[in-house]
Amino acid sequence: MGVTKTNLFSEVQNDLATAAKAFAHPARVAIIQHLLKTNACVNGDLVLELGLAQATISQHLRELKDIGIIQGTIEGSRISYCINPVRWEGIKEQFNDIFDQFASSKSGDCC
């Protein structure tokens, strides 16, 4: 596998690619949707909600936490997770900027 040349791309492009990678697995999308739906800190609910093993869910949570989409708080021996609103808005703006470029540049037939 070749080495990626992330230095050829802007910080925004690299950040958006990292966020897109986090959304590239259906289990992570399901976790995000559950956190958004409950609008609260969640801990053990994810195992029942998704039907995946705790270890698998933990790996997906780590991926989401590593890029900052979710944040965790320690409550005794448990960690509760919720959406990080600041990071969520940042990612939302980055994706919207890309989608808006098509809408604003669309001037008829392209192909």
Backbone torsions as a table, in degrees:
resi	resn	phi	psi	omega
1	MET	NA	136.0	-178.1
2	GLY	-76.6	162.1	177.6
3	VAL	-83.0	131.6	178.0
4	THR	-75.8	144.2	-178.2
5	LYS	-106.0	67.6	-176.5
6	THR	-63.8	-22.0	179.8
7	ASN	-68.4	-13.5	177.8
8	LEU	-79.3	-10.3	-174.2
9	PHE	-117.7	157.5	-178.3
10	SER	-69.6	164.8	177.6
11	GLU	-61.1	-40.3	179.0
12	VAL	-64.3	-43.3	179.1
13	GLN	-63.1	-43.0	178.4
14	ASN	-65.6	-41.4	-179.6
15	ASP	-65.1	-43.3	179.6
16	LEU	-65.4	-39.6	177.6
17	ALA	-63.7	-39.0	178.1
18	THR	-65.3	-42.7	178.0
19	ALA	-64.5	-42.3	179.5
20	ALA	-61.8	-37.1	178.5
21	LYS	-62.7	-38.0	178.8
22	ALA	-65.8	-33.0	179.1
23	PHE	-83.8	-0.7	-172.8
24	ALA	-83.4	4.7	177.9
25	HIS	-124.1	130.9	-176.4
26	PRO	-60.7	-30.7	178.1
27	ALA	-65.9	-38.9	178.8
28	ARG	-70.0	-36.7	175.5
29	VAL	-62.5	-43.5	179.4
30	ALA	-63.2	-39.8	177.5
31	ILE	-62.3	-47.9	179.8
32	ILE	-60.7	-45.2	179.4
33	GLN	-61.1	-40.8	179.2
34	HIS	-64.7	-43.6	179.2
35	LEU	-63.6	-39.0	178.2
36	LEU	-68.0	-40.4	-178.8
37	LYS	-65.3	-44.3	-177.7
38	THR	-77.3	-25.3	179.8
39	ASN	49.8	41.0	-179.4
40	ALA	-154.0	171.4	175.6
41	CYS	-74.4	135.3	-175.0
42	VAL	-123.8	142.0	174.6
43	ASN	-126.9	-90.6	-174.8
44	GLY	-75.1	-10.0	-177.0
45	ASP	-61.2	-28.6	-173.6
46	LEU	-65.0	-34.1	178.9
47	VAL	-63.4	-45.7	179.3
48	LEU	-69.9	-39.3	-177.1
49	GLU	-67.2	-43.0	-173.2
50	LEU	-97.7	-22.5	-178.7
51	GLY	74.5	17.8	177.7
52	LEU	-101.0	161.4	177.7
53	ALA	-67.0	149.6	179.6
54	GLN	-55.8	-41.0	-178.9
55	ALA	-64.1	-38.6	178.6
56	THR	-66.3	-44.7	178.5
57	ILE	-62.6	-40.6	178.5
58	SER	-59.6	-40.1	178.2
59	GLN	-63.6	-43.1	179.6
60	HIS	-67.5	-39.6	176.9
61	LEU	-61.5	-40.3	178.9
62	ARG	-61.6	-43.2	177.7
63	GLU	-59.6	-45.0	-179.4
64	LEU	-68.4	-36.9	179.2
65	LYS	-70.7	-37.3	-179.3
66	ASP	-59.6	-34.0	178.9
67	ILE	-95.4	0.5	171.9
68	GLY	87.2	5.7	179.5
69	ILE	-67.5	-34.3	176.9
70	ILE	-120.6	161.7	176.2
71	GLN	-134.4	153.7	-177.4
72	GLY	-124.8	148.8	174.6
73	THR	-126.6	141.1	-178.8
74	ILE	-89.4	127.6	177.4
75	GLU	-126.5	94.4	-175.3
76	GLY	67.5	-118.6	179.4
77	SER	-99.4	7.4	-178.2
78	ARG	-115.5	152.3	174.3
79	ILE	-113.6	128.1	177.1
80	SER	-104.2	140.4	-176.8
81	TYR	-117.2	148.3	174.0
82	CYS	-150.5	167.6	177.6
83	ILE	-67.9	136.8	173.5
84	ASN	-85.3	105.0	-172.3
85	PRO	-62.1	-33.5	-179.5
86	VAL	-68.6	-48.0	179.8
87	ARG	-67.1	-38.9	179.0
88	TRP	-58.1	-46.8	-180.0
89	GLU	-64.4	-38.4	178.4
90	GLY	-62.3	-45.8	179.0
91	ILE	-66.2	-41.7	178.9
92	LYS	-58.7	-44.5	178.8
93	GLU	-63.6	-41.5	179.7
94	GLN	-62.8	-45.2	178.2
95	PHE	-66.3	-42.5	179.0
96	ASN	-60.9	-38.5	177.9
97	ASP	-58.6	-42.3	179.2
98	ILE	-67.9	-47.2	-178.8
99	PHE	-63.8	-36.9	179.7
100	ASP	-68.0	-27.1	178.2
101	GLN	-61.9	-37.5	178.4
102	PHE	-69.5	-44.9	-178.1
103	ALA	-62.0	-39.3	-177.1
104	SER	-82.1	-20.4	-177.9
105	SER	-97.5	-8.9	-177.2
106	LYS	-68.1	116.2	-177.9
107	SER	-130.3	36.4	179.5
108	GLY	118.1	-153.6	-178.5
109	ASP	-71.0	136.2	179.1
110	CYS	-109.3	-22.3	-178.6
111	CYS	-131.5	NA	NA
